[in-house]
Amino acid sequence: MNSQILSKIADEHGVEAAQVKRDAETAIRIAADNPTPLWLELFGEGHIPTIDEFLEKVREKIQETA
């Protein structure tokens, strides 16, 4: 994830950019551990995507369904 984006999110929430990155990675791991049908469609079982991969797949899905 672009460091400028991380910094902007961090500034808006009064935390450090590193904390935003850790929280995003944690959220992705939790989702991978408890996959929904959509998660399995996008990432498969047992795969933990990077933040960038997660964002790209979500962007693609949004464009596909828009």
C-alpha positions as CSV (number, residue, x, y, z in Angstrom):
1,M,0.0,0.0,0.0
2,N,1.3,3.4,-0.9
3,S,2.9,5.1,2.1
4,Q,1.1,8.4,1.3
5,I,-2.2,6.6,1.6
6,L,-1.1,4.9,4.9
7,S,0.0,8.2,6.3
8,K,-3.3,9.9,5.3
9,I,-5.4,7.2,7.0
10,A,-3.1,7.4,10.0
11,D,-3.4,11.2,10.3
12,E,-7.1,11.0,10.0
13,H,-7.3,8.6,12.9
14,G,-4.5,9.9,15.1
15,V,-2.2,6.9,14.8
16,E,1.1,6.0,13.1
17,A,1.2,4.7,9.6
18,A,2.8,1.5,10.8
19,Q,-0.2,0.9,13.0
20,V,-2.6,1.2,10.0
21,K,-0.5,-1.3,8.1
22,R,-0.4,-3.8,11.0
23,D,-4.2,-3.4,11.5
24,A,-4.9,-4.0,7.8
25,E,-2.7,-7.1,7.8
26,T,-4.4,-8.4,10.9
27,A,-7.8,-7.9,9.4
28,I,-6.8,-9.7,6.3
29,R,-5.4,-12.6,8.3
30,I,-8.7,-12.8,10.3
31,A,-10.7,-12.9,7.1
32,A,-8.5,-15.6,5.6
33,D,-8.9,-17.7,8.8
34,N,-12.7,-17.3,8.5
35,P,-13.3,-17.3,4.8
36,T,-16.7,-16.4,3.3
37,P,-17.8,-17.8,-0.1
38,L,-16.7,-14.4,-1.7
39,W,-13.3,-14.6,0.0
40,L,-12.8,-18.1,-1.3
41,E,-13.8,-17.0,-4.8
42,L,-11.3,-14.1,-4.7
43,F,-8.3,-15.7,-2.8
44,G,-8.9,-19.4,-2.4
45,E,-8.6,-21.3,0.8
46,G,-5.5,-20.9,3.0
47,H,-4.1,-18.0,1.0
48,I,-3.3,-14.8,2.9
49,P,-3.0,-11.9,0.4
50,T,-0.8,-8.9,0.9
51,I,-2.6,-5.6,1.4
52,D,-1.9,-4.6,-2.2
53,E,-3.2,-7.9,-3.5
54,F,-6.3,-7.6,-1.4
55,L,-7.0,-4.1,-2.6
56,E,-6.5,-5.1,-6.3
57,K,-8.9,-8.0,-6.1
58,V,-11.5,-5.9,-4.4
59,R,-11.1,-3.2,-7.0
60,E,-11.5,-5.8,-9.8
61,K,-14.6,-7.3,-8.1
62,I,-16.2,-3.8,-7.8
63,Q,-15.5,-3.0,-11.4
64,E,-16.9,-6.4,-12.4
65,T,-20.1,-5.9,-10.6
66,A,-20.6,-2.2,-11.3
